[in-house]
């Protein structure tokens, strides 16, 4: 009897241990899913780079994939910013880059915020005015480059964790083509009061604010509108082209590092962080389920079927895609599926090696030439 009791007790202990391990593992996967969902939809993730030294002409950073990336970038610090360019020295620990120009003093600066923009101010892009577009939830500030009454307008749409400055890189080429440009804001970003800082719904609600910008352009003379979407801005542009009451005026899309399949992007993010595939699946569930999406900070759940343009036959208008195989956030394989699905409506410009949305930073001349050539063809 004693031996039998010991055997039963041992079996029960083993069962409890296994059950506890299973619960802990499930809880860990749940936490990872929440973290992944929040990372995918959050506005607040920043790139902070450590500064080791600086002088009048150079700045030395701790070596990271960002600080060692080729191209031209703007770094921000308290009360100032610097435009940094060529790498002049590097080793396994540090990277020294030229300072092309600077505003404010670097004295005492130990970290900077690394951004994809290449300029300090919209003034550098030409004469412009600050206007307000009335979106469904409230005012959305925009910069307008060029006059009312032009028959062709371009609308430049930034991505998540960015603002209007980030989308201005595509303004010079459209200005050269004679377009009037709107560089817009939308709910959730730093320029709007509506849903400021709340998690993005990956385009499924934000598109309505850009739709208001299309209607503004049409009301001010536009006969043709081109939508330039950067990253999540591409999702927004694609939804506007499908849903807008003014969609007949949308003549084409230019999509840079486009988020054309959010399921694939989130799965890639999980794999890149070496998380189990179940964490990626749970991330999808967290963002798409009405109740669970609130844990990720969304006001409206994301519909991943509506956010997948790698489905053949869905795209209906001429589209230029600018993307680099070096993108670590949106894998180039998703863009290849998008291009194949779009058939002869899609033109792909494969940019030199660049990380996410940094194609212009690495090769601005090639970027502008690809857009200029495509616009001429479409026209």
C-alpha positions in Angstrom: 0.0 0.0 0.0 2.8 2.4 0.9 4.6 1.6 -2.4 1.4 2.1 -4.3 0.8 5.4 -2.6 4.3 6.6 -3.3 3.9 5.6 -7.0 0.6 7.5 -7.2 2.1 10.5 -5.5 5.1 10.5 -7.9 2.8 10.3 -10.9 0.6 13.1 -9.7 3.8 15.2 -9.1 5.0 14.5 -12.6 1.6 15.5 -14.0 1.5 18.7 -12.0 5.1 19.5 -13.1 4.2 18.9 -16.8 1.0 20.9 -16.5 2.8 23.8 -14.8 5.5 23.8 -17.5 2.8 23.8 -20.2 1.0 26.8 -18.5 4.3 28.7 -18.2 5.1 28.0 -21.8 1.7 29.1 -22.9 1.9 32.2 -20.8 5.3 33.0 -22.3 4.0 32.6 -25.8 1.1 34.9 -24.9 3.4 37.5 -23.6 5.6 37.3 -26.7 2.5 37.6 -28.9 1.4 40.7 -27.0 4.9 42.2 -27.3 5.0 41.4 -31.0 1.6 42.9 -31.6 2.5 46.1 -29.7 5.8 46.4 -31.7 4.0 46.0 -35.0 1.4 48.7 -34.2 3.2 51.1 -31.9 4.0 54.7 -32.8 6.6 55.1 -30.0 9.5 52.9 -31.0 12.6 55.1 -31.6 16.1 54.6 -32.9 18.6 56.0 -30.4 22.3 55.9 -31.3 25.1 56.4 -28.9 27.6 59.2 -29.6 31.2 58.6 -28.6 32.9 61.7 -30.0 32.5 64.7 -32.3 34.3 67.7 -33.7 33.5 70.4 -36.2 33.3 68.1 -39.2 32.7 64.5 -37.9 30.7 62.6 -35.4 31.6 59.1 -34.0 28.8 56.7 -33.1 28.7 53.3 -31.4 28.5 50.8 -34.2 25.0 49.6 -35.0 23.3 48.6 -38.3 21.9 52.1 -38.4 25.0 54.1 -37.6 27.0 52.0 -40.1 24.4 52.2 -42.9 25.5 54.0 -46.1 23.7 57.1 -47.2 22.7 60.5 -45.8 20.6 60.9 -42.7 19.4 63.4 -40.1 20.1 62.8 -36.4 18.2 64.7 -33.8 19.4 65.8 -30.3 18.1 68.3 -27.7 17.8 71.7 -29.3 19.4 70.7 -32.6 20.0 68.3 -35.5 22.8 67.2 -37.8 22.8 65.9 -41.3 25.4 63.1 -41.5 26.9 61.6 -44.6 29.9 59.5 -45.7 31.6 57.0 -43.3 35.2 58.1 -43.0 36.3 55.5 -40.5 34.9 52.4 -38.8 35.9 49.3 -36.8 34.0 46.7 -34.9 33.0 49.2 -32.1 32.6 52.6 -33.7 31.6 54.5 -36.9 32.8 58.0 -37.8 30.8 59.9 -40.3 31.0 63.4 -41.8 28.8 66.2 -40.6 27.4 67.8 -43.7 25.6 70.6 -41.8 24.4 71.2 -38.3 21.9 73.2 -36.3 22.5 73.6 -32.6 25.4 72.4 -30.4 26.4 68.8 -29.9 28.0 69.7 -26.6 27.2 67.1 -24.0 25.2 65.0 -26.3 25.5 61.3 -25.6 22.6 59.9 -27.7 20.8 61.0 -30.9 17.6 60.0 -32.5 18.3 58.5 -35.9 15.8 59.3 -38.7 15.3 58.5 -42.3 14.7 62.1 -43.4 17.5 63.9 -45.2 16.6 67.5 -44.4 15.8 69.9 -41.5 12.8 71.8 -42.8 10.2 71.8 -45.5 11.6 75.1 -46.6 14.4 73.1 -48.2 11.9 71.5 -50.5 10.6 74.7 -51.9 7.9 77.3 -51.4 5.0 75.8 -49.4 2.1 76.6 -47.3 0.7 75.0 -44.2 -2.9 74.0 -44.7 -5.5 72.0 -42.8 -7.4 69.0 -44.2 -10.5 68.1 -42.2 -10.4 64.4 -41.6 -13.3 62.4 -40.2 -11.9 62.7 -36.6 -10.6 66.3 -36.9 -8.0 68.5 -38.5 -5.0 66.9 -40.2 -2.2 69.5 -41.0 -0.5 69.2 -44.3 2.2 71.0 -46.3 1.2 72.1 -49.8 4.0 72.6 -52.4 2.7 74.3 -55.5 -0.4 76.2 -56.4 -4.1 75.4 -56.4 -5.5 74.8 -59.9 -2.8 72.4 -61.1 -4.3 69.4 -62.9 -1.9 66.9 -61.4 -1.3 66.5 -57.7 0.8 64.1 -55.6 0.0 63.1 -52.1 2.9 61.9 -49.9 2.0 59.6 -47.1 4.5 58.7 -44.3 4.6 55.4 -42.5 4.2 54.3 -38.9 6.7 55.7 -36.3 7.3 58.7 -38.7 5.8 62.1 -39.5 5.5 64.5 -42.5 9.3 65.1 -42.6 9.9 61.5 -43.5 7.6 61.6 -46.5 9.1 64.7 -48.0 11.9 62.8 -49.7 9.6 62.2 -52.7 8.6 65.8 -53.1 11.6 67.0 -55.2 10.9 64.7 -58.1 7.1 65.5 -58.2 7.9 69.2 -58.1 10.3 68.8 -61.0 7.4 67.1 -62.9 5.1 70.1 -62.2 2.8 68.4 -59.7 1.3 70.2 -56.7 2.1 68.1 -53.7 0.4 67.5 -50.4 2.5 66.0 -47.6 -0.1 64.8 -45.2 -0.7 63.8 -41.6 -3.3 61.4 -40.3 -4.7 60.0 -37.0 -2.2 58.7 -34.6 0.8 60.7 -35.7 2.5 63.5 -33.8 0.9 66.2 -36.0 -2.7 65.4 -35.3 -4.7 65.5 -32.1 -7.0 62.6 -33.1 -5.8 59.3 -31.6 -2.3 60.8 -31.1 0.1 58.2 -30.0 -2.5 55.4 -30.0 -1.5 52.2 -31.8 -1.9 52.2 -35.5 -4.6 50.0 -37.1 -2.1 49.4 -40.0 -4.1 51.5 -42.4 -7.6 50.2 -41.9 -8.8 53.5 -40.2 -6.0 55.9 -41.2 -6.9 55.7 -44.9 -10.0 57.9 -44.3 -7.8 60.9 -43.4 -5.8 60.5 -46.6 -9.1 60.1 -48.5 -10.0 63.5 -47.2 -6.7 64.8 -48.7 -7.6 63.3 -52.1 -11.0 65.1 -52.0 -9.2 68.3 -51.0 -6.9 68.0 -54.1 -9.9 67.4 -56.4 -11.8 70.3 -54.9 -8.8 72.5 -55.7 -8.3 71.6 -59.3 -6.8 68.1 -59.4 -7.8 66.0 -62.3 -5.2 63.3 -61.6 -3.8 62.3 -58.2 -0.8 60.1 -57.5 -0.4 58.6 -54.1 3.1 58.1 -52.7 3.1 55.7 -49.8 6.0 55.0 -47.6 5.9 51.7 -45.6 2.5 51.6 -43.8 1.7 54.7 -46.0 1.6 52.2 -48.9 -1.2 50.2 -47.1 -3.1 53.5 -46.7 -2.6 54.4 -50.4 -3.8 51.0 -51.6 -6.9 51.3 -49.4 -7.6 54.8 -50.7 -7.3 53.7 -54.3 -9.9 50.9 -53.6 -12.3 52.7 -51.3 -12.3 56.5 -52.0 -15.4 58.0 -53.5 -12.9 60.0 -55.5 -10.9 57.0 -56.6 -11.5 57.7 -60.3 -9.1 60.6 -59.9 -6.3 58.4 -58.5 -4.1 57.9 -61.6 -1.3 55.8 -60.0 0.6 54.7 -56.9 4.2 55.0 -56.0 5.0 52.6 -53.1 8.3 52.7 -51.2 9.3 49.7 -49.0 5.6 48.9 -49.1 3.6 47.1 -46.4 1.6 45.0 -48.8 0.9 41.9 -46.6 0.8 42.6 -42.9 0.5 38.9 -42.0 3.7 38.2 -43.7 5.4 41.2 -42.1 4.4 40.2 -38.6 5.5 36.6 -39.2 8.8 37.9 -40.5 9.2 40.1 -37.4 8.7 37.0 -35.2 11.3 35.0 -37.1 13.8 37.8 -37.1 13.5 38.0 -33.3 13.9 34.2 -33.2 10.4 33.8 -31.6 8.4 30.7 -32.1 5.9 30.7 -35.0 3.1 30.5 -32.5 4.1 34.0 -31.2 3.6 35.4 -34.7 0.2 33.7 -35.1 -0.8 35.1 -31.7 0.4 38.5 -32.8 -2.0 38.2 -35.8 -4.8 37.2 -33.4 -4.1 40.0 -31.0 -4.3 42.6 -33.7 -7.3 41.2 -35.5 -9.6 40.2 -32.6 -11.9 43.0 -31.4 -11.3 42.2 -27.7 -7.7 41.2 -27.8 -6.6 44.1 -30.1 -7.4 46.5 -27.2 -4.5 44.9 -25.3 -2.2 46.1 -28.2 -3.7 49.6 -28.0 -5.8 49.5 -31.1 -9.1 51.3 -31.3 -10.2 49.1 -34.2 -9.0 45.6 -35.0 -7.0 45.0 -38.1 -8.4 42.9 -40.9 -5.5 41.0 -42.4 -7.4 39.8 -45.4 -8.1 43.5 -46.3 -4.4 44.2 -45.7 -3.0 41.6 -48.2 -2.4 42.8 -51.7 -0.4 39.8 -52.8 -3.7 38.3 -54.0 -3.8 38.2 -57.8 -6.2 40.5 -59.5 -6.7 42.9 -56.6 -4.6 45.8 -57.9 -6.4 47.8 -60.6 -4.2 50.9 -61.3 -0.6 51.6 -62.5 1.8 51.2 -59.6 5.6 51.8 -59.2 7.3 49.9 -56.3 10.6 51.0 -55.0 12.2 48.5 -52.7 15.6 47.1 -51.7 16.5 43.5 -50.9 18.3 45.0 -47.9 15.0 45.8 -46.1 15.0 44.0 -42.7 11.5 45.1 -41.8 9.4 44.3 -44.9 11.1 41.3 -46.6 11.7 41.7 -50.3 10.0 38.4 -50.9 6.6 40.0 -50.0 7.2 42.7 -52.6 8.0 40.0 -55.2 4.6 38.4 -54.5 2.9 41.8 -54.8 4.6 42.4 -58.1 3.6 39.0 -59.4 0.1 39.4 -58.3 -0.2 42.9 -59.9 1.0 41.7 -63.3 1.6 44.3 -65.9 0.1 47.0 -63.7 3.2 47.0 -61.5 6.7 48.3 -62.3 9.4 47.3 -59.8 12.6 49.4 -59.3 15.0 47.4 -57.2 17.0 49.9 -55.2 20.6 49.4 -54.1 21.2 47.8 -50.7 19.2 49.8 -48.2 17.3 49.1 -45.0 13.6 49.9 -44.6 12.4 53.1 -46.4 16.0 54.2 -46.9 16.2 53.7 -50.6 16.3 57.5 -51.2 19.0 58.0 -48.5 21.3 55.6 -50.3 20.7 56.6 -53.9 18.6 59.8 -54.3 19.5 60.2 -58.0 18.4 56.6 -58.8 15.2 57.0 -56.7 14.2 60.3 -58.5 15.1 58.9 -62.0 12.9 55.8 -61.4 9.9 57.9 -60.4 10.4 60.5 -63.2 10.7 57.8 -65.8 7.6 56.0 -64.6 5.5 59.2 -64.3 6.4 60.0 -67.9 5.4 56.5 -69.0 2.1 56.7 -67.1 1.3 60.2 -68.5 
